């Protein structure tokens, strides 16, 4: 299943008239803009568009050449991804010290559970090199010895391997805009909480300190706002009374791997769409093929009553009163 819309991303310094120049070029070639979003972070400008090229009046290569030439003229980088380009199934896995998500991804790729090639494992530390070395997967330590990564080196590695998707498998660093903007909606992170609760570091500790009875994990797309990207999948688990942090981690880590694998599968199947900061299953995607949240057993346990007699959700679709 593939989307019909082509993605165009513009990255570089902010310039007057830049948006008009790009949109005019598209209009002149019969290309309709369906969605446009722009942002500036740390002096870097990013504009992303989803466009309908079904009736464009030029060939794909001609469009790529025209946009590349315009990009050189304006001093910006312009990327084009047609629907068929997204059939590429090369991923880079970013890690730090924890191995459980990396090992789950490697096993799923090896067994064919995920139809994907892990082209590179990138780390800000060398801790997990021995996990990867028995395989043919290249391992890159881009850290400075203190855990600070060289993101320019990371970009070179991602380009060298023509990576389609970046998976942050407990990568304990915040990606900068130079990477996030170039791979928007193509970076998936696993976070050990039920976002939006407990973002940032030490999420299990935050859950322990707040005394929650139910905790969980979230796989989401990465944005420049920490742990606020569109949620893809979640898993929940019960927190025993007075559970230690290590006990909470032991319950959460298997679900981290499970939720991350399903999120990667959804992305590779092109089964999930992102719009206005939220994800939804695309038309044609089978909801029974994915868990997304609670297990079927837990769903069956959801209560059905009592419910207010005068409750009419049809008047306010998607909205419930507090």
Secondary structure as GFF3:
##gff-version 3
##sequence-region A 1 322
A	DSSP	beta_strand	6	12	.	.	.	ID=ss1
A	DSSP	alpha_helix	18	28	.	.	.	ID=ss2
A	DSSP	beta_strand	32	41	.	.	.	ID=ss3
A	DSSP	beta_strand	44	52	.	.	.	ID=ss4
A	DSSP	alpha_helix	60	74	.	.	.	ID=ss5
A	DSSP	beta_strand	76	81	.	.	.	ID=ss6
A	DSSP	three_ten_helix	83	87	.	.	.	ID=ss7
A	DSSP	beta_strand	90	95	.	.	.	ID=ss8
A	DSSP	alpha_helix	100	111	.	.	.	ID=ss9
A	DSSP	beta_strand	117	123	.	.	.	ID=ss10
A	DSSP	alpha_helix	129	133	.	.	.	ID=ss11
A	DSSP	beta_strand	138	141	.	.	.	ID=ss12
A	DSSP	alpha_helix	151	160	.	.	.	ID=ss13
A	DSSP	beta_strand	165	168	.	.	.	ID=ss14
A	DSSP	alpha_helix	177	180	.	.	.	ID=ss15
A	DSSP	beta_strand	187	191	.	.	.	ID=ss16
A	DSSP	alpha_helix	203	210	.	.	.	ID=ss17
A	DSSP	beta_strand	214	221	.	.	.	ID=ss18
A	DSSP	beta_strand	231	238	.	.	.	ID=ss19
A	DSSP	alpha_helix	245	268	.	.	.	ID=ss20
A	DSSP	beta_strand	272	275	.	.	.	ID=ss21
A	DSSP	beta_strand	278	281	.	.	.	ID=ss22
A	DSSP	three_ten_helix	287	289	.	.	.	ID=ss23
A	DSSP	alpha_helix	296	300	.	.	.	ID=ss24
A	DSSP	three_ten_helix	313	315	.	.	.	ID=ss25
###
